[in-house]
Amino acid sequence: MTETAQSPVPLPSSVSEAARQVLAVPRVAADWPAQDDVEGWERLVAASDASLQERFPADAFPVDVEERQVGGVRTFVARPPGTPDDAGPVYLDVHGGALIMGGGELCRSFTAMTAMSTGLTTWGVDYRMPPRHPYPAGLDDCVAVYRALLEVREPADVVVGGASAGGNLAAALVVRAREEGLPMPAALVLNTPELDLTESGDSFTTNLAFDNVLGPLLEVNRLYAAGADLADPHLSPLFADVTGFPPTFLQAGTRDLFLSNAVRMHRRLRAAGVEAELHVGEAMPHGGFGGTAPEDVELAAERRRFVDRHRRRD
Amino acid sequence: MTETAQSPVPLPSSVSEAARQVLAVPRVAADWPAQDDVEGWERLVAASDASLQERFPADAFPVDVEERQVGGVRTFVARPPGTPDDAGPVYLDVHGGALIMGGGELCRSFTAMTAMSTGLTTWGVDYRMPPRHPYPAGLDDCVAVYRALLEVREPADVVVGGASAGGNLAAALVVRAREEGLPMPAALVLNTPELDLTESGDSFTTNLAFDNVLGPLLEVNRLYAAGADLADPHLSPLFADVTGFPPTFLQAGTRDLFLSNAVRMHRRLRAAGVEAELHVGEAMPHGGFGGTAPEDVELAAERRRFVDRHRRRD
């Protein structure tokens, strides 16, 4: 990850100063290892995770986080102060990181952050990833944790969500759950979701010069697929039959490489009669403005309102 | 209007063949007259209207259209077969055309088209426009017709809507109605709306090369404003206090120069606690794919569902 790309347009006047500062940082162009260079991928993941870990240390968040084995999968359980362990709603959180990063201690941090932003007990799945564990290992892990969660909670108490690669797996989990006869969760949250590993959406070209966070991921997607068809609905849930999906919240940004993913999934869900809300951040790149800009905070409140409306209330 | 601009990216594979054909047509770059060249503006408007009139002849639509004077303003009343004249819901339609075009016989066609797509009795306001009648003439006309409509219908039976420049005036009408103590309509429809005459949104730059329908309109906006502040909320309702707005449907496209207008208004409405839905068409330029592409039809159905949910039912 060495080259950088400077945005070809001026910083927008239509966002907060905090957002402008984020947009002023040039994108770091990726330098992917060869597909079979296992150690190369592991080094890349380790370096990226270490950098993020420094930014989001797990002990920075005032929630209890406990590590458990759930359905054979390491899962972090984060409880905001005052939430019970054995009852009440659970947010099943699938972390992001391009399907290769964000595991381990970083997953612990992400789980704590989701618990804080949702106000709910959160189960964060530390699913297996490439290069050692390609598809379907990670998805199998997510389904296993969902299945185990349904043994201790009613579906009306379960919300499934994820951002970026986590949005891929969260949606694919719902596809698999339906195929396997499991009940649907109360709601699904897809935050700037990687729903199309073929990268066929228009924003993959139109926003390429404007998204200062994310570039093309086809090399990583191929590593994840390990020979499976990238267009298979279990890898690219945008192409799934979404009939019977739970109420779904979708979010992206106007500069987001994944804008088309969110927009297209929204239309597919609506065409299938599914309750679905689309929210788009002005001039927002992939993943938002770092998490604490006014625009991020406002969208997080919108997300929480959606979750609170759809989960079973006490 | 002579130069053309070719899109710098390939046609998307993520839309219908009908949509691709529309996207393949290069944008016609505008060649605006000087601000004080009244005849020049009138020639431009006449040429543009004649071209659209050929495409949308008023007698092509199977609805009765009657011309009336309503509150002193020429208004076309279009009734789909079977709808009563003196009762039931009315869609108050504010036509588009960059605040200078789309009047007269073209307004008759647009009113008939809206009646067909909504299935409702539609009142189309043939409001006054520049170069002869700048702001606030057109807005005054819209408010006068709304006021007159409320004398024969309950607010719960009234939906206000418009596309493009019509979205500007529809939203400004709501701002004015609230200031003047008039009741709110049952719902507001803002289709790819020109809500910001200052053109401050990010998509005015990021989508400039991708929207093959619309280019910058600042020259026209200045003609409309005739010295008034373009950022005044009556000219740019994006900057209005939107507290107490009716439930609002917003639509735009990912290639739409007005994408930021729709996205920003959606966030403002939501932040003010207003029920508001955002719908975005994949790879869609300003105004959609000509009206009959599958994507247009699907979004029209979404719009109609929203209107039917919010207006008073029989």
Interface residues (C-beta under 8 A of the other chain):
Chain A: V9 P10 P12 S13 S14 V15 S200 G201 D202 S203 T205 T206 N207 F210 T254 R255 L259 S260 V263 R264 H266 R267 R270 A271 E277 L278 H279 V280 G281 E282 A283 E295 E298 E302
Chain B: V9 P10 P12 S13 S14 V15 S200 G201 D202 S203 T205 T206 N207 F210 T254 R255 L259 S260 V263 R264 H266 R267 R270 A271 E277 L278 H279 V280 G281 E282 A283 E295 E298 E302
